[in-house]
Amino acid sequence: MKMSGERLWITALGGVNEIGKNMYLLQYADDIIVIDCGSKFPDESLLGIDLIIPDVTYLLNNIDKVRALVVTHGHEDHIGGIPYLLKQLNIPIYASRLTLGLIENKLKEHGILRQTSLHCINAESTLKFGSITTTFFNTNHSIPDCLGIAFDTLEGTVVHTGDFKFDMTPVNRQYPDIHKMADLGKNGVKFLLSESTNAERPGFTPSERLVGAHIEEAFHKAEQRIFVSTFASNVHRLQQIVDAASLTDRKLTLLGRSMVNVVRIAEELGYLNIPEGMLIEPADAAKLAPEKLAVLCTGSQGEPMAALSRLANSSHRLMEIQAGDTVLLAANPIPGNERNVARIIDNLYILGVRVIYGSRSELHVSGHGSQEELKLMLTLMKPEYFIPIHGEYRMLHHHSLLAEDVGVKSDNIFILKNGDIVESSSGVVRQSGRIAAGQILVDGLGIGDIGNVVLRDRRQLSADGILITVISLSQADGRILNEPDTISRGFVYVRNSDTLMVEINQLVATTLQGMSKADLGQWNIIKQIIKDTLGKFLYERTKRRPMILPIIIEV
């Protein structure tokens, strides 16, 4: 192979050592291609945070080299960060038809659709970005129009699989293009970046088609209304639910904004076939006999504000779930969501609802390939070097072992952290250096303005509450004009803690009286002394550490 002397860099801004916010960079010479730009949801430690997106500082510092964003498929962990990226860096986007439809909807919500250059691609497309030639191949997953990507450079071919499984009987007849994958391997793959979600799971992942029969069976057995909750983006699953409703002569209504959006987009683009007259508005559902209605709703992951959670709490404004209804949870909880899902199931049982859930129900199969499929991908591609992506460390580790099993040298496998660079120059491959790669927290309209200090304060407030003490001082001579007034929120219930509140006020007054005139003239010193004194006293009395906020008013 001819070598150019230029450097080829591969790195991740998100997606390794974590599930979610997938974002990878390929840089050859002066051309950078971005692969996916996803988001992920916060865990319980990130109080009040809505979304986590990748840190794109490196791209902003090299804006003149960024050629395009190429998207593998339309799941949130691959497209959720795109609007935030485009507000800082307006680059052209290349994606398949359904993926592009979902991205357009996001950009419209953020008011930036008109400024964005969107390009529809498919498995037959060939793109040229500077010195990088980009081609595609079909894979299948739990959403239509998924693509793997091959980047051809003078340093060799880099293949990114996207999310995939090998489903030989796909619901939508979008088959994985095994022949094209084999051709890539035959022609030589220098680097393979392959997803690792199910690297711990032996065997093969079952076909999505198997789920359809179990959904139909549940629809036939349901005596009243039937509620189905699944991932809104799993269009294959949505079609099977529509088919089951049609077979049992039920009307279908939708609850949840993301469900309404995906169904509308998928139907408009021809990926979802809903019989005319089947869809009805939630307000019209009450007019139907219970056995004539099916409800497709969001909330399979236990999201507190999603439709299923509100139904389980009897707080949904459009519909009330009743004893004798059936709920199908056609999705398994993502790790970390188990507790929330269990809480919803408990609430549904309390309401007298028949709930069908869990692995025994066979209402869900993964969209990710298991160990034998990951080995098949490796065998087809025959990579010289392997980089497992899209997974927590244990998943990447197990995937690396699978690669060794099928013949990849252990020295040629790189388990990376976000920001680590794998470099190839004149045929020499090594791990070299790092770029900035952290996470940006989105809270309401604020992007990146919430840092460790704010999060620490939120954790302290959630753990022990806040104590506010108001002090009135004379502007002329610094005298205390009134007895301090203390307010408790989330610390103690004031009506039951009269003695403690009196002691707090007395302690504040005594502390102020013992301070010198010089100190009384400096508010920062007053506040720090009061915090230290009260903090020690309250911990001795209550073993709690509330946030203490002194407020000084000069009169």
N, C-alpha and C positions, 0 to 999 in steps of 0.2 A: 504493500500500500504506500502511495506517495504521501510524504509528510510535508506539511507547510512550515513547520517551525512555530506556528501559532499555538497558543495555549487553549485547551478545552477545559472549562470549569463546570462542575455539577455541584449544586448545593440545594438545601431546603430552607425555606423561610418558615415552614410549618409542616406538620404531618409526620415527623419522626419523633419517637418517644412520646407520642400522644395520639389520641383518636380525634381527628377533626382539624380544621383550619389548614387543609392541604394547600401547599404552595411551593413550587419547585422552580429553580432557575437553571437554564443551560446557557452558558456563555462561551462563544468561540470567537476569537479575535475581538473585534469591536461590536459584536452582535449579541444581544441578550434576548432570549425568549423566555417568557413566564408561562409556566404550566399550572393552571388552576389558581384560584384565589378564594379559599374557603373561610368559613367561620366555625366556631364551636361555642357551645353553651357553657356558662360558668358552673363551677362546683359550689358547694355550700359555703366555702371560705370566702368567696368573692361576693360579699353582701351587696345587693342592689345593682349588680352589673348585669346588663342585658345580653351582651355578646362579646366574644373575644375574636380579634382578627390579627393577622400577621403584621409584624413591624416591617415596613417597606423602606426603611432609611437607605439601604444600599441602592435600591432602584432610584430613589429621589436624587441620590448623589451621582448616579450614572444615567441620568434621564436621556442624554443624547444617544445612548447605546441601546435603549430598550425598543425592540422592534414590534412586539406583539404579545398578546395574552391568548394562549391556546387552551381551550377548556375541554376536558375529557367527557364530562357528563353533568347533569343538572341537579345533583344533590347539594344541599346547603353547605356541607363540609368541603365543597369544591367551588361553589359560586357565591356563598354568603358574604364574602368580603369584597366582591367586585365593586359595588357602588362606592365604598369607602376608598378603594384604590383609585377609581376614576376621578374622584373629587380632587386628588392630588397629582394624578398622572394620567392624562387622557391618551390612551394607546388603543390601537385597533384590537377588536376581539374576534376570534375565530372559533366557531362552535357549530355543532350539528343543529338540525332544525328545531327539535323540541327544546334542547338546551338553550338555544338562542331565544326561544319564546319565553322561557322562564326568566332568563336574564333581562329581557326587555321589560317584563312586568316589574322586576326589581328597580330597574333604572327609572321607569315611569313613576314609581312610588317616591323615589328620591329626587325627581324633577331634573334628571340629567340625561334623559333618553336622546334628546335632539342633538346634544353635543358629541355623541358617541358614534364611532365607526364600527358597525357590526357586519360580519361576513359569515354567510352560511357555508359550511363544508360538509363533506361526507367521506366515506371510506375510499372513494376514488380520487379525492382532491390531492393536488400536489402544490405546495407553497414554497416560495423561495424568500428567505429572509437573509439578505446579505450573502454570506458564504455558506449558509445552512439550508439544505433542502429538506423539506418536511413532508412526510407521507403518513397515511393513516390505515388502520385496519379495524374491522368490526369486532367488538367483544359483546358479551351480554352480562347483564347485571339486573338490579331490581328497578331499573328505569330504562325506557327505550333510548335508542340513539347513542350508545356508549362507544367511544373510540379509544383505541390504543394509538400511540404516536411513535413514529420512527424519525429521528433526526440524523441526516447524513452529513458528516463533516470530513475533512481531510485527516482528522485524527481517529476516525472510525465512526461507526453507527451507534447511536444511543437510542434505546427503546424504553418508553414509559408505558406501562400496561394500562394505566387507569385502574378503576375498580373492575373486577371481572369474576366470572365463574364460567364453567363450561357446561351450559345447559343445552343439551342436544334436542330437547323438545320444547323450545321457548313458546310462550303463549302468543307472542306477536310475530313469530317466525323470523326474527332477526337472529340468525345463527352466528356463532363465533367463527371467524374466518381462519380456520386452522391452516389452510393451504398458504395463505399470505404470511402467517406467523412462521410456518416452516420455511418458506422462501427467504424470509429475513434471516433466519438462523443459518440457512445454507449459504447465504451471501456473506455472512460474518457480522456478528453483533459484538461490539467492543464492550458496551455497558448495558446492563439490564436493570431498570428500576421497576420493581414489581411489588404490588400491594401485599400486606402481611396480616390482614385482619383475622383470618381464620387459620393462621399458621400453626396454632395449637390443636386444631381439630382434625382428627384422622379421617381418612376416607374421602368420599365425594360429597358435595353439597347436593341435596335432592333438587329435582326440577320444580320450578314454580308451578308447572301444570298440575302437580299432585295436590296443591292447595285447593284448586278449584272444586274438586270433588267433595272435599270436607266442608267447604263453604256452602255448597249446594245442599249437602245433607243437613247442616245446621238450619238453613232456611226452611227446608221441608218440615223439620221437627218443631220449629218455633210456632207457638200457638197464638201469640199476640204480636206486638211490634218487635222488630229486631233492629238493634243498634250495632253497627260495625265500626270499630276504630282501628285505623291502620295509618302508616305513613302516607301523607298526602301525595308524595312524589312517586309512590310505587304504582305507576299507571297500570302495570300488568295486573296487580291485585285489584285495583279499582274496576278494571274490565270484568274480572271474574265475579266481583260483587254485583255489578250491573247485570251480568248474565244470570246469576242466581235469582235476583229480584225479578227478572223477566220470566224465568221458568216458573216462579211461584206466584206470578200475577200480582206483584207488589209495586206500588209507586215508590219513588226514591226522593228523599230530601237531603240536603246538605247542611251541616252545621260546622262552623269554623272557617275563618277567613282564608287560611292557606288551602283548605280543601276546596272551597268555592273557586279560588284562583286557579289551582292546578287543573281541576275538572274543566273549567272554562277554556283554558289554554289548550289542554290535551284534546278536547272535543273540536275546537276550532281548527286545529292543525291535523285532525284526522287520526290521532293516536288512541282515541277513546270513542267507542261507538255506543251511543245511548239511544234506545228507541224513542221515537217521537211521542211526546206526551207523558213519558215516564217521570221526568224531573218535575217536582212541584215545590212551591215555596213553603218554608216551615210554618207560616201562618195558616196555610191550607191543610196541614197535616191532621189537625183535630177533626176535620170533617170526615175523615176516612175511618172505616172499621179497623181495629187494631191489627187484624191479620192481613191487612192490605197495605201496610206501610213498612218500609225499610229506611233507616236513617244512617247515613254515612258521615262520620264525625271525626274531628281531630282529638288528640289527647291520649294516644296510645302509650306515650312516655310519661304520663302522670303530670304533665304541665299544669300548674295550679289554675291558670286562666283559660285553659283550653275547654272545648265543648264537653268532653266526657267528664272532666273533673266537676264542672258546674252541674251537669246532670246528676252526678253521684251525690252532690251536696244539695240537691233540690234548689239550685239558685240560678238555673238557666232561664233567661227572660222569655224565650220563645217556646219552650217545651218542658214537660215534666215527665220523668221516667216513673213507671208504676210497677207494682208487684205483678209478677207474671210475664213481664217483658224479658227478652233475651238480649244479652250483650256479648258480642264476639270481639275479643282482643286479638286481632290478626297481625300482631307484631310482638316481638320479644323486647323486653326492656334493654336499652343500651346500658352498659355497666355504669352504675352510679344512680340510675333512675329506679332501681328495684323498690326502694322504700315508698316512693310516691305512687308507683303503680299498685303496690300492695294495699296502700291506704284507700285508693279508689275502689279496688275489688271488695275490700271490707265494707265500705259504704254502700256499694251496690247490693251486697248480700243482706245488709241490714234493711234495705228497702224491699227485699223480697224478690230480687231480680235473679234470673238464671244467668250465670256468667260462665262463658267457655273461654279458657285461657291456658297458657303454658304449653310446653313442648308436647304433652300428651294429646292436646287438642288437634295437633297437626294443621293449625291454621296459619302457620308461618314457616317459611324456609328462608335461609340467609341468601343475600345477593352476592356473597363473597365466596370464592373458591376455597375448599378445604385442602388438606395436605397433598392429596393425589393430584388435584388440579394445579396447585402451585408447582409441583414437580413436573407436570405436563408442560406448563408454560416454560419452565427452565429447560426442559429437554428439547422443545421446539426451537427455542431461541439460541441455545448453545452459547451463552455469553462467555466472553473471556473474563470479564469483571462483573461483579454482582453487588447491587446496593438495595437491600430490602427497605421499603418505605411504607408509609401509612400503617402505623401501629405503635403500640407501647413497646418498651424495650424487650419484654419477654417474647412478644410476637416477632420482633425483628430477629431476636436470637434464634428462635425456633426455625424461622425461615432460612436463616443462614445455615443451619444444620441440614435442612432439606437440600439446599444448594450443594453442600459438600457431598451429600448422598448421591446426587446425580452427576458428580464429576467436576464441580467448580473447585479450584484450589482454594484452600482456606486463606492463603495470603492475598487472594484476589477478591475477598469479600470485605466490604466496608460497612460497618454499622455506625451510622452517623448520628450526631446531635444536630438540631436546627442550627444552621450557620456554618457547620463544618464544610470544607471544600475538598472535593476529589478532583485532582488535576491530571490532565494528560498533555504532555508536551514532547514532540518528536518521538512518540511511542512510549515514553517513560511515564508510568502512572504512579501517583503517590497522593497521600492525604496531606494537604498543605494549607495551614492557616484557617482563619475564620472570618466571616463577615457578621455585621450586626443582624441578629435574628431573635427578637423577643416577641412579646405579645402586647397588643394595644387593647385597652378595655373600653367598651362602648357603654355609656350610661345615659340614656335619654338622647339628647342632642349633643352631649359631650363625647368627643372622641379623643382618647388618650389623656384626658385631663384628670383622671383618677389614678393616683399613684399609691405607693405603699403607706404614706402617712395617712391619707384619707381612709384607706382600707383598714389600717390599724385602729383609727378612731371609730369606724363603724363596728369593728369587732368588739371594741371595748364597750361601746354603747349597747350592743346586743347582749353582751354578757352581764354587765353590772349596772347599766343605766347611766344617768347623768344627775349631778347635783349642781344647781346654780345658786350662788350666794351673791346678793345685791348689797353693795356698800355705798352709803352716801357720805361724802367728805366735803368739808368746807373748802371752797376755792381759795379763800383768804389765808387760812392758817393750817389746813389739813386736818381739822378736828372731825371726829365722827359725829355726824348730825343726828342720825337715827340708829336704832338697833338694827344690825344686819338682818336681812330677810332671805330665807333659804327656800328654794323650790326643788322638789324631787320629782324626777320622771324616770320610771323603770328601776329605781334603786330601792326605795321603801314606800309603803303606802302611808302617806302623811298622817291620816286620821288615826292610824293605829300606832304611830311612832312619835307622839307628842313630846315625850321626854327626850328622845334622841335629837329631835329638831331644836329643842331649847338648848341642849348641850352644844350643838353645832354652832348656833348663833352666839352663845356665850364664849365659845372657844375662838371664834372669828373676832369678836369684840376685844377679848383679852389679848389676842395676838397683835391686833392693830395698836392697842394701847401701849404695848411693850416695844413698839418700833420707834426708831429715832425720827426726828423731824426731817432729816435728809432722806431717809428711806421712804417716808410718807409722801414725799414729793415726786417719787418715781414709780409710776404705775406697774411697770414690768416687775420691779422688786416686790411690791405689795402682792401682786398676783402669784408670784412664784412661792413666796413664803406661806401664803394662805393654802396653796395647793399642797405643799409639802406637809404642813401642820395637819390639815384636815385629812389628807391621804393616810398618814400614819395613824391618826385617831380612829378613822372609820374602819381601817383594816383590823385594828386591835379589837374594836367593838363588834364588827359584823363579818370579818374575813372576806369582805368584798372590796373591789377597787373600782368605784364608779368614776366616770369622767367628771372632773371638778372644774367648773367654769366660773371664776370670780368676775363680777361685773361692777365696775366703779363708776359712780355718778358724782360729778363735781357740781356743787350748788353754790 
